[in-house]
Amino acid sequence: MKTSVVARRLRKVVETGSVANAMQTVVCAKCGDRFAIHNGSSIHDADLGVKQAAWIQDQLVWDHIQERKHHGTMELPDLQ
């Protein structure tokens, strides 16, 4: 069974557990919202994390172009 990879928006006051379990954290350049990438496993692939972060950045830019709010949780596509 494949685990889904998600990015979750972090609150303004971050619980240390949310960031500690994250593979990577992405910050929206426009509004400053932060998203932590969680892949559901203990294995962290640095190259995959970079691809996922770039994909999230594109989604955040597109949200601002479309003048809509960021989703609280984003399911990431398979970028391997």
N, C-alpha and C positions, 0 to 999 in steps of 0.2 A: 504494500500500500504506500503510495507516494504522499509525503507530507507537503502541505502547501506552504509557500513562502509568502510572508506578509510584511508590510510596513505599517506600523501603527504610529499615529500622531502622539507625541509626548505632551504632557501637560506643562504648563508654565513652571510649576514646582514639580520636579521630576523625582520619582521614587528611584532609589539607586538600583533596585532589582531590575527595572525595565531597561536601563541602559547597560547594566552588567551582562544581561543575557542577549543583548543585541549584537548582531554581526557587524553592523555599521550604522552610523547615524547620518542623516541627510538634513540639511537646513535649506528652506526655501529662501532664495536670495531676495525675493520681493517683499514677503511679509514676516519672515523669521520663524514660521512654524517649523517644528523639528519632527522628523520621522525616524523611528528605529526599525531596522530590518531584522526580522526574526525568521530563521529558516527551520526551526523545529528539531534540529539535530545539533550535536556537539561538534560536528566537523565544520570548520570555517574555511572556505575557499576564497582567497584574497582576490583573485581575478574575477570570480563570479560576483563578489561583493562590489567591485568597481563597476561592473556592467549593470548590476541592479541599482546602484546609486545613480548612475547616469540615466537609467530609464525613469526612475522616480523624479529626478530633476526635470526631465522633459514633461512629465505629467503635471508637475507643479507649475511650470511655465504655461502649459496649455490651459490649466485651470484659470490662471489670471487673464489670459487672452480671452477666454470664454466668459469671464466675469462670474465665475462660480466659486463656491467655497471648496476647500480641499476635503476629501473624504477622511474620516477618522481612521479607516483601515483600507489599505490597498492590497489586493492580491497580485503578486508579481508573476509575469509570464515565465516560462521555462527558458532561460537565456543561456543554457549550456550548449 
